[in-house]
Amino acid sequence: MNFLPLLQLAQIVVAILLMIAILMQSKGAGLGGTFGGTGGGVYLTKRGLEKKLFTATIVLAVIFILLSLGALYLGA
C-alpha cells in the first residue's frame, strides 16, 4: 500500500492548521512591539488560551517536520 498520498494530505492539513495557529498568535502584536517599540518594559507571561495556542503551534510544527521527513523518505 502506498502511504505517500495520505502523508501528503496530512501534511497539507497540518500546514493549514499551523498557519491558523501562527496567525492567531500574532493577533494584537504590532510591528513596533516586535522590534522593541512601545512595550513599556513589562514582561508578560503566557496564560490560559494563549499558552495552549503557543504549545499547539510547537506541536503542529514538530508534526509538520515529521510528516515532511516521512514524505521525503517514502518518496525517495
Summary of the structure (lengths in Angstrom):
residues: 76
radius of gyration: 16.9
end to end distance: 15.7
largest distance: 57.5
contacts: 154
relative contact order: 0.18
helix: 70%
strand: 0%
